[in-house]
Amino acid sequence: MGRWPETIRWARRRDRASCTVLYNALRFVPRWNGPILRTAFTVAPILFGLDKFFHLMVNWDKYLAPALSNPLPFTPHQLMSAVGVIEIIDGVVVAIHPRLGRPVVAAWLLGIIVNLLLIPGFYDVALRDFGLFLAAIALSRLATRYDPRPLLWFAAKG
């Protein structure tokens, strides 16, 4: 019968058929979540990174905390353009190797969260980005399980 979770293993005999259907439906969930998260963390950073240059979706400059932008020698728009380049690179890295891109995405999202917490009125966006941070951690767990390459596979010898 295969390996059954404890709650299903001890099901009564008359419930065995319905438990089998439930088990077969749930055992494929991780296989679907990996490609969904990988696609999301590839497409979203690339689109948002490109939009940092064109401001078609939103004016990204308003999401930069004044406490971070005022001491810098360049304008908030120039800084957000640099952020856009980094986000595009991050999306490409996740597409090529999600295990390597995950720590970059997670660290990047933590930086965004700290930035948003410095701006009054953007706490809801910071909370949303915390959810994205948790999804990046989930992608890491799935990539670790389903990607056999080591973290720095391109640097491995042999």
Secondary structure as UniProt FT lines:
FT   HELIX           6..9
FT   HELIX           13..15
FT   HELIX           16..26
FT   TURN            27..28
FT   HELIX           29..54
FT   HELIX           60..63
FT   HELIX           66..69
FT   TURN            70..71
FT   HELIX           76..96
FT   HELIX           98..117
FT   TURN            120..121
FT   HELIX           123..146
FT   TURN            151..152
FT   HELIX           153..155
//
